[in-house]
Amino acid sequence: SSRVLWTLAVTQFFDKVSLSSDPYVEFLLDHKQQHIKSEPKQQTLSPVWNKRFKLEIGNKETDFIFVKCKDWDAMKTDDSLGTAVIHVKDLPDNANTRLNVKLEGVKSGELIIDMKYIPS
């Protein structure tokens, strides 16, 4: 089957009231209920992960990846740091593509992700 490989490189969050967060990122693929979560980075608004992930794609034209950025909290519900949607159809075949993904639901925030769509 086709797949998307990516490296979650850097994230920046600018609208938090506090001076730091413990951010992590979740990726959910719509059609297969695939769910991938990064580890939290402690006390930063500019986390760097440099971690590789892979999702199996069913239909390039209709599949999308829902991205949720959250602030990890041991004592209560994790706060949202923004969301985004990546449409797989926007990725060229077999080419490394750097995406600067603007986060929604917050004043400002951005994910920098290197992605590659590999057709089956």
WOMOQUI-V353439 format. One record per backbone hydrogen bond with DSSP energy under -0.5 kcal/mol. NH is the residue of the N-H (numbers start at 0). CO is the residue of the C=O. E is the energy in kcal/mol with one decimal. If there is no record, write none. Layout:
BEGIN
nh->{NH | NH}
co->{CO | CO}
e->{E | E}
END
This chain:
BEGIN
nh->{1 | 2 | 3 | 4 | 5 | 6 | 7 | 7 | 8 | 8 | 9 | 10 | 11 | 12 | 13 | 14 | 20 | 22 | 23 | 25 | 26 | 27 | 28 | 29 | 29 | 32 | 33 | 35 | 37 | 40 | 43 | 48 | 49 | 49 | 50 | 52 | 54 | 56 | 61 | 62 | 64 | 65 | 65 | 66 | 67 | 68 | 69 | 70 | 71 | 71 | 78 | 80 | 81 | 82 | 83 | 85 | 86 | 87 | 87 | 88 | 89 | 90 | 93 | 94 | 96 | 98 | 98 | 100 | 100 | 101 | 102 | 103 | 109 | 110 | 111 | 112 | 112 | 113 | 114 | 114 | 115 | 116 | 117 | 117 | 118}
co->{56 | 117 | 54 | 115 | 52 | 113 | 5 | 50 | 6 | 111 | 111 | 46 | 109 | 44 | 107 | 107 | 43 | 43 | 69 | 67 | 35 | 65 | 33 | 27 | 63 | 28 | 28 | 26 | 24 | 22 | 20 | 8 | 7 | 8 | 7 | 5 | 3 | 1 | 58 | 58 | 85 | 27 | 63 | 83 | 25 | 81 | 23 | 78 | 21 | 69 | 70 | 68 | 68 | 103 | 66 | 64 | 84 | 62 | 85 | 62 | 86 | 87 | 116 | 91 | 114 | 96 | 112 | 98 | 110 | 99 | 108 | 82 | 11 | 100 | 9 | 98 | 110 | 6 | 96 | 112 | 4 | 91 | 2 | 115 | 116}
e->{-0.6 | -2.1 | -2.5 | -2.6 | -2.0 | -2.6 | -0.5 | -2.2 | -0.9 | -1.9 | -1.0 | -2.1 | -2.4 | -2.4 | -1.5 | -0.7 | -0.5 | -0.5 | -2.2 | -3.0 | -3.1 | -2.5 | -2.1 | -0.5 | -1.9 | -0.9 | -0.6 | -2.6 | -2.8 | -2.5 | -2.7 | -2.4 | -1.3 | -0.6 | -1.3 | -2.6 | -2.1 | -2.7 | -0.7 | -2.8 | -3.0 | -3.1 | -0.6 | -3.3 | -2.5 | -3.0 | -2.6 | -3.0 | -2.8 | -0.7 | -1.2 | -3.5 | -0.6 | -1.9 | -2.0 | -2.7 | -0.5 | -1.6 | -0.6 | -0.5 | -1.8 | -2.1 | -3.2 | -0.9 | -3.0 | -0.6 | -3.6 | -0.8 | -2.8 | -0.7 | -2.5 | -3.6 | -2.2 | -2.6 | -2.7 | -2.6 | -0.6 | -2.3 | -3.3 | -0.6 | -2.4 | -0.8 | -3.1 | -0.5 | -0.6}
END
